[in-house]
Amino acid sequence: MADVKIEFSYQDNDRIISFFDLKDVGNDETFDMIKNQILTFDKKIKEAAIVHLLNQEVGKENAKQITVDVKVFEQKRELSVME
């Protein structure tokens, strides 16, 4: 499969900030705000996917009795060196 490059754009007051990787955002405050928005969006998508799957598997009426609460944890990745 071909690689896909996604450009993100964020409007901050009078300017538009565009980046391909979150690490490209130089301002720490902007970085934290965008990261939090992405984590929130990720959580909403995961919750919607789980609810959809429950609706398919147990039916909408039974799924209404189940509470879905997704917790998103940021994982730090460490590089390992092979010797």
CNS distance restraints for C-alpha pairs under 8 A (distance, minus, plus):
assign (resid   5 and name CA) (resid  20 and name CA) 7.21 0.50 0.50
assign (resid   6 and name CA) (resid  20 and name CA) 5.98 0.50 0.50
assign (resid   7 and name CA) (resid  18 and name CA) 6.68 0.50 0.50
assign (resid   7 and name CA) (resid  19 and name CA) 5.67 0.50 0.50
assign (resid   7 and name CA) (resid  20 and name CA) 4.63 0.50 0.50
assign (resid   7 and name CA) (resid  21 and name CA) 7.93 0.50 0.50
assign (resid   8 and name CA) (resid  18 and name CA) 5.44 0.50 0.50
assign (resid   8 and name CA) (resid  19 and name CA) 5.31 0.50 0.50
assign (resid   8 and name CA) (resid  20 and name CA) 6.04 0.50 0.50
assign (resid   9 and name CA) (resid  16 and name CA) 6.52 0.50 0.50
assign (resid   9 and name CA) (resid  17 and name CA) 5.48 0.50 0.50
assign (resid   9 and name CA) (resid  18 and name CA) 4.22 0.50 0.50
assign (resid   9 and name CA) (resid  19 and name CA) 6.56 0.50 0.50
assign (resid  10 and name CA) (resid  16 and name CA) 5.59 0.50 0.50
assign (resid  10 and name CA) (resid  17 and name CA) 5.08 0.50 0.50
assign (resid  10 and name CA) (resid  18 and name CA) 6.36 0.50 0.50
assign (resid  11 and name CA) (resid  15 and name CA) 5.89 0.50 0.50
assign (resid  11 and name CA) (resid  16 and name CA) 4.36 0.50 0.50
assign (resid  11 and name CA) (resid  17 and name CA) 6.16 0.50 0.50
assign (resid  12 and name CA) (resid  16 and name CA) 5.99 0.50 0.50
assign (resid  12 and name CA) (resid  17 and name CA) 7.09 0.50 0.50
assign (resid  19 and name CA) (resid  24 and name CA) 6.12 0.50 0.50
assign (resid  19 and name CA) (resid  25 and name CA) 6.92 0.50 0.50
assign (resid  20 and name CA) (resid  24 and name CA) 7.15 0.50 0.50
assign (resid  21 and name CA) (resid  25 and name CA) 7.77 0.50 0.50
assign (resid  22 and name CA) (resid  31 and name CA) 7.08 0.50 0.50
assign (resid  22 and name CA) (resid  35 and name CA) 7.63 0.50 0.50
assign (resid  25 and name CA) (resid  30 and name CA) 7.24 0.50 0.50
assign (resid  25 and name CA) (resid  31 and name CA) 5.77 0.50 0.50
assign (resid  26 and name CA) (resid  30 and name CA) 7.96 0.50 0.50
assign (resid  26 and name CA) (resid  31 and name CA) 7.20 0.50 0.50
assign (resid  27 and name CA) (resid  31 and name CA) 6.02 0.50 0.50
assign (resid  28 and name CA) (resid  32 and name CA) 6.12 0.50 0.50
assign (resid  29 and name CA) (resid  33 and name CA) 6.24 0.50 0.50
assign (resid  30 and name CA) (resid  34 and name CA) 6.10 0.50 0.50
assign (resid  31 and name CA) (resid  35 and name CA) 6.02 0.50 0.50
assign (resid  32 and name CA) (resid  36 and name CA) 6.10 0.50 0.50
assign (resid  33 and name CA) (resid  37 and name CA) 6.31 0.50 0.50
assign (resid  34 and name CA) (resid  38 and name CA) 6.17 0.50 0.50
assign (resid  35 and name CA) (resid  39 and name CA) 6.19 0.50 0.50
assign (resid  36 and name CA) (resid  40 and name CA) 6.13 0.50 0.50
assign (resid  37 and name CA) (resid  41 and name CA) 6.11 0.50 0.50
assign (resid  38 and name CA) (resid  42 and name CA) 6.02 0.50 0.50
assign (resid  39 and name CA) (resid  43 and name CA) 6.17 0.50 0.50
assign (resid  39 and name CA) (resid  72 and name CA) 7.14 0.50 0.50
assign (resid  40 and name CA) (resid  44 and name CA) 6.32 0.50 0.50
assign (resid  41 and name CA) (resid  45 and name CA) 6.23 0.50 0.50
assign (resid  42 and name CA) (resid  46 and name CA) 6.24 0.50 0.50
assign (resid  43 and name CA) (resid  47 and name CA) 6.16 0.50 0.50
assign (resid  43 and name CA) (resid  70 and name CA) 6.37 0.50 0.50
assign (resid  43 and name CA) (resid  71 and name CA) 7.24 0.50 0.50
assign (resid  43 and name CA) (resid  72 and name CA) 6.30 0.50 0.50
assign (resid  44 and name CA) (resid  48 and name CA) 6.13 0.50 0.50
assign (resid  45 and name CA) (resid  49 and name CA) 6.17 0.50 0.50
assign (resid  46 and name CA) (resid  50 and name CA) 6.22 0.50 0.50
assign (resid  46 and name CA) (resid  70 and name CA) 7.17 0.50 0.50
assign (resid  47 and name CA) (resid  51 and name CA) 6.18 0.50 0.50
assign (resid  47 and name CA) (resid  68 and name CA) 6.76 0.50 0.50
assign (resid  47 and name CA) (resid  69 and name CA) 7.07 0.50 0.50
assign (resid  47 and name CA) (resid  70 and name CA) 6.12 0.50 0.50
assign (resid  48 and name CA) (resid  52 and name CA) 6.05 0.50 0.50
assign (resid  49 and name CA) (resid  53 and name CA) 6.16 0.50 0.50
assign (resid  50 and name CA) (resid  54 and name CA) 6.14 0.50 0.50
assign (resid  50 and name CA) (resid  68 and name CA) 7.59 0.50 0.50
assign (resid  51 and name CA) (resid  55 and name CA) 6.11 0.50 0.50
assign (resid  51 and name CA) (resid  63 and name CA) 7.40 0.50 0.50
assign (resid  51 and name CA) (resid  68 and name CA) 7.26 0.50 0.50
assign (resid  52 and name CA) (resid  56 and name CA) 6.31 0.50 0.50
assign (resid  53 and name CA) (resid  57 and name CA) 6.07 0.50 0.50
assign (resid  54 and name CA) (resid  58 and name CA) 5.70 0.50 0.50
assign (resid  54 and name CA) (resid  59 and name CA) 6.89 0.50 0.50
assign (resid  54 and name CA) (resid  60 and name CA) 7.60 0.50 0.50
assign (resid  54 and name CA) (resid  63 and name CA) 5.74 0.50 0.50
assign (resid  55 and name CA) (resid  59 and name CA) 4.55 0.50 0.50
assign (resid  55 and name CA) (resid  60 and name CA) 4.65 0.50 0.50
assign (resid  55 and name CA) (resid  62 and name CA) 7.84 0.50 0.50
assign (resid  55 and name CA) (resid  63 and name CA) 5.65 0.50 0.50
assign (resid  56 and name CA) (resid  60 and name CA) 7.56 0.50 0.50
assign (resid  58 and name CA) (resid  62 and name CA) 5.94 0.50 0.50
assign (resid  58 and name CA) (resid  63 and name CA) 6.26 0.50 0.50
assign (resid  59 and name CA) (resid  63 and name CA) 6.03 0.50 0.50
assign (resid  60 and name CA) (resid  64 and name CA) 6.19 0.50 0.50
assign (resid  61 and name CA) (resid  65 and name CA) 7.28 0.50 0.50
assign (resid  62 and name CA) (resid  66 and name CA) 7.29 0.50 0.50
